[in-house]
Amino acid sequence: DAVAVRAGRISAVGTAADVEGLVGPETRLIRLDGETLLPGFQDAHVHPVYGGMTLRTCNLHGLPDQDAYLVALAAYAAAHPELEWLTGDGWTYGPFPGGIPRRETLDRVVADRPVFLTAYDGHSAWVNTRALELAGVTAETPDPEYGRIERDAAGTPVGLLSETAQGLVERLVPEPTHAELVESLLGSQRHLHALGITAWHDPGVNPEWLPAYRELAESGRLTARVVAAQQWWPWGESKEPDPLPRLLAQREALRIGSLRAGVVKFWLDGVFENGTAAVLEPYLGTDGTPTASRGTSNYGDAELIAAVIELER
């Protein structure tokens, strides 16, 4: 029922009689009076920079249905008349017929400004008509590599963009500043610490997020132990001929205090909810019959095997 700590490490665990003999004149003594002391929790999959940013935008997490999403969006739009773009995060596929949200639904709430709302899993975006217009996305726009524009029977985009198709609109959304990324990370750290989380793995840190981690680590404000997984980033038109020099350099540059970046994340495929996870058998359509789609594989087998072997080496 007692724990002793010396120089930041547990040095003894036992009864009060066992441990109190170790108390010295400069010992800080904390009596819990029946409360429970636990080790810090370690979160194996959390994105604190992104999560902190979602708390600063239109937060749809935990809301039950379409009506609740629209109420939240209307309130956010009214509170932020100065914003050129309305962004948010956290909707789920379940409340929508076939898991497909539509632009007309958003248009009823906001029609004069573009809206870009990311799904809770980050693999899809729900956009309004204005956003599609500004991005020039029409029935003639082809699906990008590794992405899909959801369309109606006439081929017109309905307002759901999956995987890399999100970038057709997202490229127009104003980027957060470095200061905003730092504040987002600090806000998430406070929230995680309040839940007893003292360490985490951020599995897929965008290159623009790494400087936020570095600033907090160098200034001593990163009070958690963090493993930041760098991206083998990305595929398609922006693919690097050889990401290894960048990954190795960042691994060494980010070895600061309790921060490490010696893990690499591959975005191999999508998710089941929007039919982009790579599967062996074709997905079924809404009528229960097989479609032609087996999802999306972002890397070929030979490319992935070669990359893993080189990273291991």
PyMOL commands that set and color helices and strands:
alter all, ss='L'
color gray80, all
select helices_A, chain A and resi 16-20+48-56+66-79+97-99+103-107+129-135+164-170+178-194+210-219+236-238+244-253+301-312
alter helices_A, ss='H'
color red, helices_A
select strands_A, chain A and resi 2-6+9-14+41-43+58-59+86-91+115-119+124-127+147-151+157-163+197-205+225-231+259-265
alter strands_A, ss='S'
color yellow, strands_A
deselect
rebuild
show_as cartoon
